[in-house]
Amino acid sequence: MSVTQPSATDTALRRSIAATLLPGFVGTTLPAWLEERLRNGLGGVCVFGQNVESVAQLRELTDAIYAANPDAIVAIDEEGGDVTRLYYETGSPFPGNAVLGRLGDDDYTESVARRVGEELHAAGVNLDFAPDVDINSNADNPVIGVRSFGSLPAVVAEQGAAWTRGLQSAGVAVCAKHFPGHGDTAADSHLELPVVDLTLEELRERELEPFRAVIAAGARTVMTSHILLPHLDADLPATFSRTIVEGLLRGELGFGGVVVTDALDMHGASGERGIPEAAVLALAAGCDLLCIGTENTDAQLAQIEDAVVAAVAEGRVAVSRVEEAAGRVLALAATGRSVASAHDAAPERADRSEPSDRSEPSGAGDLRPADVRRALEAFDISAHARDWLRAHHGRYSVVRVDTVANIAIGEAPWGPFAEVAAGEDTPSAFAANPLVVFTEGDHPDLVLAAQSPVLVVGKDNHRHAFARAAIDRLRAERDSVLVVDMGWPSDDRRYADIATFGASRLVGRALIELLDGEPAADGLGAGRTP
């Protein structure tokens, strides 16, 4: 019995398909099946928090990836704030986008992004799924929030461009997301398909401005979103819409780099059709690099390749489209190697951050005092909060409101609790105070166990009914309650006496210093409207 050998054409097609795939995997070392696929031309690997134990371990992992395929893309979600993979176990030492947007200092934003890029480059990462240049115009947005630089197009555009310049100066490619804009949604595309009811003209006036800015700044990749824009394409979400990818992004905005999909295992992409069909539709629409998901397997990738081969045979996807996508991915890897080599060969550059930073810690994960001070400048502190801080300096009960983290952020430690857990050396009155942890499903009487005065610390307080109810009850039954929101607060600030616009470990340190320090000075919390 003879065995039919694949033709040279079929082998070439499958290699081109493989070059467009970017899976995740389980574990902290490179699995044998993934190593074999990399040797056979797999486009690359996406690293998630569960794959990272330390920077040294990550470097060993990326070295193994490049040994199997020198042309591999190694991507990561490191936004430098609430969304962190390098610091998934401890919380990020960087401020995050909303803080940077409120500060409005392009040079500072560029320096922060450069430092993020330096750390990624040292770990062997060549593509960062950042910056998030969505305009968070909806305070009820469950998935963007403080990942955004702000609610004003001009702010997001200028800060996104600064982040792009900074990160790419360190030899790491940016991936601006989530085209054409995920900020005006009240749904999470990880869990459902959001609908954005904006016309093309409205998009041009608002959502597209930051993407124009980052493209002009040299962004090498752009990530599509799994959202439906019925005024542009009534049937297919952006990732699968040729009108949006080829017509709007490439045609109108003139983007010539790599188009990356958001993860295809998200419900907004594959919930109704499965990942293999989602991959087919994304390639047909003009996407080049397909982010598959977090815990993929060899069998899943085989199914995707088979689906694309079948789609080519049926005429749904042209061979030339697959080859074009593969060519762009390989060109991105080659550009990355060239830029990284030039970066490594360049003379040591002076640190272009604030002069006061130069004598401060610069190791991976260290908190810089100058960064803590800048984060504190971005806080929005009400008159009630200032009075409370003066009256109850260092002495209070803490109610921590724990909500379900969105999938993009995951379960990384957050806020002042991350800083306390990290074992910081400086004594903290905050850490010495009694703590009550309150979650959805707990009996409301639990919060009343906290003795007055009470400090409530949560994220996006106004979006969670159980949090609102607990805060309302505390305020009704206690004379002295201070509410801190470390997410994106409602416009009326009803549940945010202090709004920090981020919950990274760095921002948590800034909050501790505000609580432990002298009564709040009137100059604090002067950040602009982001």
SVG drawing of the C-alpha trace seen along z (x, -y; Angstrom):
<svg xmlns="http://www.w3.org/2000/svg" viewBox="-27 -74 57 76">
<polyline fill="none" stroke="black" stroke-width="0.4" points="0.0,0.0 1.5,-3.3 1.4,-6.4 0.7,-9.7 3.4,-12.2 2.4,-15.9 3.3,-17.8 5.9,-20.6 3.1,-23.1 1.1,-21.7 4.3,-21.8 5.0,-25.4 1.4,-26.4 1.5,-24.8 4.8,-26.5 3.3,-29.8 0.2,-29.2 2.5,-28.2 4.3,-31.5 1.1,-33.4 0.3,-31.5 1.1,-32.8 0.0,-30.3 0.3,-30.3 1.2,-27.2 1.1,-25.8 4.2,-25.8 7.5,-27.7 9.7,-25.7 9.3,-25.1 7.2,-22.0 8.6,-19.5 5.6,-19.8 6.0,-23.6 9.7,-23.3 9.1,-21.0 6.6,-23.4 9.0,-26.3 11.6,-24.3 9.1,-23.8 8.4,-27.6 5.8,-28.5 5.5,-32.2 6.2,-32.6 4.9,-32.3 2.8,-34.5 4.0,-34.5 1.4,-35.0 1.8,-35.5 1.5,-31.8 4.6,-31.2 6.8,-33.6 8.4,-32.9 11.3,-35.3 13.1,-37.4 16.0,-34.9 13.6,-32.0 11.9,-34.0 15.3,-34.6 16.0,-30.9 12.6,-30.3 13.1,-32.9 16.6,-31.6 15.0,-28.1 12.4,-29.6 15.1,-31.4 17.3,-28.3 14.3,-26.4 13.4,-29.3 15.7,-32.4 12.8,-34.1 10.3,-33.6 8.1,-36.4 8.1,-36.3 5.1,-38.5 3.9,-39.5 1.2,-41.7 3.2,-44.2 1.3,-47.4 3.4,-48.8 0.5,-49.1 -2.5,-46.9 -1.8,-44.5 1.6,-43.0 3.2,-39.7 6.8,-40.4 5.5,-41.2 2.4,-39.0 3.5,-37.6 4.2,-40.9 2.5,-43.7 4.0,-46.2 6.6,-48.8 5.3,-51.2 2.5,-53.7 0.1,-52.6 -1.5,-54.5 -4.3,-56.4 -1.7,-57.9 0.5,-58.9 -2.4,-60.4 -3.3,-62.5 0.3,-63.7 0.4,-64.6 4.2,-64.6 5.3,-63.2 9.0,-62.9 8.1,-61.1 5.8,-58.7 8.5,-58.0 11.0,-57.3 8.7,-54.9 8.0,-53.0 11.8,-52.9 12.4,-51.3 9.6,-48.8 11.2,-48.1 14.7,-47.7 13.4,-45.0 11.5,-43.2 14.6,-43.3 16.8,-41.9 14.3,-39.1 14.3,-38.2 10.9,-39.6 10.6,-41.3 6.9,-42.3 4.9,-44.0 1.1,-44.1 1.1,-47.7 0.2,-50.5 -3.5,-50.4 -4.7,-53.5 -8.4,-53.0 -10.2,-56.1 -12.0,-55.2 -15.1,-57.3 -17.4,-55.0 -16.7,-55.0 -18.6,-51.6 -16.1,-49.9 -15.3,-46.6 -12.2,-45.7 -10.3,-48.9 -10.6,-51.5 -7.2,-52.5 -5.5,-50.6 -6.4,-53.7 -4.4,-57.0 -7.7,-58.8 -11.1,-59.9 -9.9,-62.6 -8.6,-61.8 -5.7,-64.3 -4.4,-63.0 -4.5,-59.4 -2.9,-60.3 0.0,-62.2 0.7,-59.7 0.3,-56.7 2.9,-58.2 5.3,-58.9 4.9,-55.3 5.5,-54.0 8.7,-56.0 10.0,-55.0 9.3,-51.3 10.7,-50.9 13.8,-52.8 14.7,-49.9 14.5,-47.4 11.0,-46.0 8.1,-46.4 4.9,-47.9 1.4,-46.6 -1.1,-49.4 -4.6,-48.1 -7.5,-47.5 -8.3,-48.8 -10.6,-50.6 -11.3,-51.3 -12.6,-49.3 -13.1,-52.3 -16.8,-53.0 -18.1,-49.7 -19.9,-48.3 -19.1,-44.7 -16.0,-42.6 -15.0,-40.9 -13.4,-38.1 -16.9,-37.1 -19.3,-38.4 -19.3,-40.4 -19.6,-44.1 -21.5,-46.4 -20.2,-49.9 -22.8,-52.0 -20.6,-54.7 -20.5,-56.0 -17.3,-56.2 -17.3,-59.9 -17.6,-59.6 -14.7,-57.1 -12.6,-59.5 -13.2,-62.3 -12.4,-60.3 -11.3,-56.6 -9.0,-56.8 -7.0,-59.8 -4.7,-57.8 -4.1,-55.1 -3.1,-57.8 -0.7,-59.1 1.0,-55.8 1.3,-54.9 2.9,-58.2 5.3,-57.5 6.3,-54.3 4.3,-51.5 5.3,-48.3 2.1,-46.3 -1.6,-47.1 -4.0,-44.7 -7.6,-44.4 -10.6,-44.1 -13.4,-41.6 -16.1,-44.3 -19.0,-44.7 -19.4,-48.1 -22.6,-47.8 -22.2,-51.1 -19.0,-49.7 -19.8,-46.0 -23.1,-44.7 -22.1,-41.0 -18.5,-40.6 -16.5,-41.9 -13.5,-44.1 -10.9,-41.2 -12.9,-39.5 -13.9,-42.5 -12.0,-43.2 -13.7,-46.6 -12.2,-47.5 -8.7,-45.8 -7.9,-46.5 -10.2,-49.4 -9.9,-51.5 -6.6,-50.5 -4.5,-49.9 -6.3,-52.0 -7.4,-55.2 -4.8,-55.2 -2.0,-53.9 -0.7,-51.2 1.8,-48.9 3.0,-46.9 1.8,-43.6 -1.9,-43.4 -2.2,-41.2 -5.5,-39.7 -6.6,-39.9 -6.7,-36.4 -8.9,-34.1 -10.0,-32.1 -12.0,-35.1 -15.8,-34.7 -16.1,-37.8 -14.0,-36.0 -14.6,-32.2 -17.6,-31.8 -20.0,-31.1 -17.7,-29.6 -14.6,-28.0 -11.0,-29.0 -10.1,-27.3 -12.9,-29.2 -11.9,-32.4 -8.4,-31.9 -9.7,-31.5 -11.8,-34.6 -9.0,-36.7 -6.6,-35.8 -9.2,-36.5 -9.8,-39.9 -6.2,-40.9 -4.8,-40.0 -1.2,-38.7 -0.3,-37.3 -3.0,-35.3 -2.8,-35.3 -4.5,-32.0 -4.9,-32.0 -3.3,-31.1 -3.2,-27.3 -3.0,-25.9 -2.1,-22.4 -0.4,-20.7 -3.8,-19.3 -5.4,-22.7 -2.7,-24.1 -3.1,-21.2 -6.9,-21.8 -6.2,-25.5 -3.7,-24.6 -6.2,-22.1 -9.0,-24.6 -6.9,-27.2 -5.7,-24.6 -9.3,-23.6 -10.3,-27.3 -7.6,-27.8 -8.9,-24.8 -12.4,-26.2 -11.3,-29.6 -12.2,-31.4 -8.6,-32.4 -6.0,-33.0 -2.6,-31.4 -1.2,-34.9 -3.0,-36.2 -1.4,-33.6 2.0,-34.2 1.7,-37.9 0.8,-37.5 3.7,-35.1 6.1,-37.5 5.1,-40.4 5.6,-38.3 9.1,-37.2 9.9,-40.8 8.9,-42.0 11.2,-39.4 14.1,-40.5 13.5,-44.2 13.4,-43.3 16.7,-41.6 18.3,-44.5 16.9,-47.1 17.8,-45.1 21.4,-44.6 21.8,-48.3 20.4,-49.0 22.9,-46.6 25.8,-48.0 25.0,-51.6 27.1,-53.4 25.6,-53.6 23.1,-56.4 22.5,-58.7 19.3,-58.0 16.9,-60.6 14.5,-60.3 14.4,-62.8 17.8,-63.7 16.6,-62.6 16.1,-59.1 19.8,-58.5 20.8,-57.8 17.8,-55.6 17.2,-51.9 17.1,-50.8 16.9,-47.0 14.0,-45.1 11.0,-45.4 12.4,-48.2 10.2,-51.1 11.7,-54.5 10.8,-57.2 10.5,-59.7 7.9,-57.4 6.0,-57.2 5.9,-61.0 4.7,-61.3 1.9,-58.7 0.8,-60.7 0.5,-63.9 -2.1,-62.1 -4.4,-61.3 -7.8,-63.0 -8.3,-63.9 -11.6,-65.4 -12.0,-67.9 -13.6,-65.3 -10.6,-63.1 -8.2,-65.8 -10.2,-66.4 -10.3,-62.7 -6.5,-62.4 -5.9,-65.3 -8.3,-63.9 -7.3,-60.2 -3.6,-60.2 -2.4,-56.6 -5.3,-55.1 -8.2,-53.4 -9.7,-50.0 -9.3,-48.9 -12.0,-47.3 -10.6,-45.7 -13.3,-45.3 -12.3,-42.4 -14.1,-42.2 -13.6,-39.6 -10.6,-40.7 -11.1,-41.0 -9.3,-38.4 -6.8,-40.9 -5.5,-41.8 -5.8,-38.4 -5.1,-37.8 -1.9,-39.8 -1.5,-41.5 -2.8,-45.0 -2.6,-48.3 -1.2,-48.8 -1.8,-45.1 0.7,-44.2 3.3,-46.5 2.7,-45.1 2.9,-41.5 6.2,-42.4 7.7,-42.8 8.8,-46.4 11.4,-47.5 9.8,-50.8 7.5,-50.5 3.9,-51.2 1.0,-52.4 -1.3,-51.2 0.0,-47.6 -0.5,-47.7 -4.2,-48.6 -6.9,-45.9 -8.1,-44.5 -11.5,-43.1 -11.7,-41.6 -15.1,-41.9 -16.2,-40.0 -19.4,-39.5 -21.5,-37.0 -20.2,-38.0 -22.9,-39.1 -23.0,-42.9 -22.6,-42.8 -19.0,-41.8 -18.1,-45.3 -19.6,-46.6 -16.9,-44.6 -14.5,-47.3 -14.1,-49.9 -14.3,-53.6 -12.7,-55.4 -12.9,-53.2 -10.8,-53.2 -12.4,-51.4 -10.1,-50.4 -11.5,-48.9 -11.4,-49.1 -14.2,-50.4 -16.4,-50.7 -19.4,-52.2 -19.6,-49.2 -20.3,-46.6 -23.7,-46.6 -22.4,-44.7 -19.6,-47.3 -21.9,-50.2 -24.3,-48.7 -21.4,-48.1 -20.1,-51.6 -23.6,-53.1 -24.2,-51.1 -20.8,-52.1 -21.4,-55.7 -24.9,-55.5 -23.7,-53.8 -20.2,-55.2 -19.2,-58.8 -15.9,-58.7 -15.5,-56.7 -12.9,-57.3 -13.4,-55.5 -10.5,-54.9 -11.1,-53.8 -8.0,-52.3 -9.8,-51.7 -11.6,-54.1 -14.1,-56.1 -17.6,-57.2 -17.7,-60.8 -19.6,-61.9 -16.9,-60.4 -19.7,-59.2 -17.6,-56.1 -14.2,-57.7 -13.2,-60.2 -9.7,-59.4 -9.2,-58.2 -5.8,-56.8 -6.4,-55.9 -4.5,-52.6 -3.7,-49.7 -0.2,-48.8 2.2,-48.1 3.8,-51.4 0.5,-53.3 -0.2,-51.2 3.1,-52.5 2.0,-56.1 -1.3,-55.6 0.5,-54.2 2.7,-57.3 -0.3,-59.5 -2.0,-57.6 1.1,-57.3 2.6,-60.7 1.7,-64.2 -1.8,-65.4 -2.4,-65.8 -1.0,-69.0 -3.2,-71.1 -1.0,-70.7 -1.5,-66.9 -4.0,-65.4 -3.5,-68.0 -3.5,-65.7 -5.3,-67.0 -8.4,-65.4 -7.1,-62.3"/>
</svg>
